[in-house]
Amino acid sequence: MLEGAQKRQARTPEEQKIASTWKKAYWDRFTSLLAETPPDLSALLSSLKELRGRLIALTPAREDLAREAEAKIDLEHIEQMADNGAFGIAELSGVLEYLVSRLRALEAPAENAATDAWMAEVGQELAGMAEGEQWGSPLLPKAFAYISEKLDTIAQQSAESKVNMLSSYLAQHGAECTLA
């Protein structure tokens, strides 16, 4: 049933290499900005904005969850804190914990244990980061990449579920359904 969708998602080796190179360049730039003195948090803020938007997009009919995400990831407040040197690892940890709690609520329950284990590991590393090294750590881009990949997976599974549901409905009612 999803063969057409799977064909569209298949990448050639060249496309995979380009995507891999692009991701590496993005996360290298992310890390280098955080390693500056003082750290440039613009990439971090941009990533938070993107992740918040993607999180909200997964539950478009839930305005309460959108408001919650906007409150927990208050970009204006975070930016003001960052401008005044008041946004540190403790504050970022709270944002990451919120993002992971929403991932857990949206992902398949079978994935929760892996997400919990990942968050426990990240939480320990965040707690152990020294104040002076906090922003240059390779942990931060890895954490953002992990959350982004989880959101990709959740969005793909949600779309596949909707297609399967619609296909079943159309099949029961005599309509043909093909994915082009």
N, C-alpha and C positions, 0 to 999 in steps of 0.2 A: 504494500500500500504506500509506503513512504519512499519507494525506490527513486522517484523523481527528485524528492528533497535530498536524499542521500547523494545522488549524482551531482546536484548543484553544490553540495558542501564539500565534495571530494576535491582535493587540491593536487595539482601537479607537483613534482619535486621542486621545480623552480618557484612556484607560488609558496610552497612551504618554506623554502630558504629565504625568500623575500620577507615573508611574515616573521620568521625567526630573527632575521637581521634587524627588521624594524623594531620588534619588541625589545631586543637587546639594546639597541641605540636609545630607545625611549627610557628604559630603566637605568641605563648608564647615565643619561642626562639627569634623570630624577635623583640618583645617588650623588652626582657631582654638585648639583644645586644644594642639596642638604648638607654636603660636606664643607660648603663655604663658611667663612667666618665674617659676620654672623650668617647662620644658615638662611638660604633663600627658600622660603616655604611655598613659593608660587606653584611649583609642580605638585606639591602635596595638596594644596588647596584646590587646584584644578582637578586632581584625581578624586578628592573627596566630593567635589561637586558632581563629577561624572558618576561616581558610585551611588551617591544619593539619588540622582535622577534615574539611574537604571533600577535601583531598588524600588522606587516609587512606581516606575513603569510596569513592574511585575504584578502590581495589585492596583490597576487603574480605577477600580470601582470603590476602593477603600480610602475615602478621604481622611478618615481618622488615622490610618497608617501613614498617609502622606504628611499630615500635620505632625505626627510623632517623629517621622524621619527629619522633617525640617527643623523641629525643635532640638532633637538629639544631635543633629549635624548642622548646627546654626553657623553657616559659613561666614556671615557678617561678624558674628561674635568671635569666632575662631580667628578671623583675619585681624580684628582689633586686638585680640590677645597676642597674636603673633607679632604685630607691629610694636607692641609694648614689651616684648620679651617674656610674656606670661603664659605662652602656650608651650608646654613641655611634654615629656613622655607620659606623665600621669594623665594629662588631658587627652593626648592621642590614644592612650590605652583605653580610656572610656569610650571614645568614638569607635575604636576597633571592636571592643566588646559588644557595643550596640549593633554594629554591622554584622558580626558573627551571630548574634542572637536572632537577627532577622533572617540570615541565611538558613539557620537551623529550622526556623519556622516555615520556610519556603521550600527547602530541599526535601528529597525523599527521606523518610525516617531511617532507612537503611544507611544513609550517609551521615547521620548525626554523630555516631561514635568517632568516625574519622575527623569530622569537623571539631568535635570536642577535644580530641587528642592534639590536633594542630593548634587549637587555641591555648591549651594548657602549655604546650611547648613555647609558643610565642609569648604567652604571659610571663613565663619564667625568664625568658631572654629579655623582655622589656624591663622586668623588675631588676634584673642584674646589670642593666646598661648604666655605665657611669655617666654623670651629668655632662662631662666634656665631650664624650664620644657619641652621645645619643643620636644626633641627626645624621652622622656619617655612616651609621651601621648598615650593612647589607640586608639586615633583617627587614627594614622598612619597605624597600621596593619589593622584596619577596612577599611580604604580607599583603601589600596592595595588589600584586599580581595574582596571588592566591584568591583573594576576594573577587577580583575581576573574573578570573576563570570560573569560579563557583557560580557567579551571576550568569555567565555565558551558558553554563551547563543547565542551570535552572530555567533560563529563558528557552533554551532549545527543547528541554523536556516538556515544558509547558506548551510550546507550539506543537510538538509532536502529539501530545495528548489531545489538544484541540482538534487537530487534523483527524486523528483516529476517531474521535467522538463524532465529528461531522461526517466522516466517511461512513461510519456505521449507520448514522441516521439516514443519510442519503441512500445507502444500500437497502435499508429496510423499506424505504418509500419508493423504490424503483428508479431512482435517479443514478446515473453513472457519475463516478468521480475519478478524475485523473489529475495527477500533478504534472504540469508541464515544466 
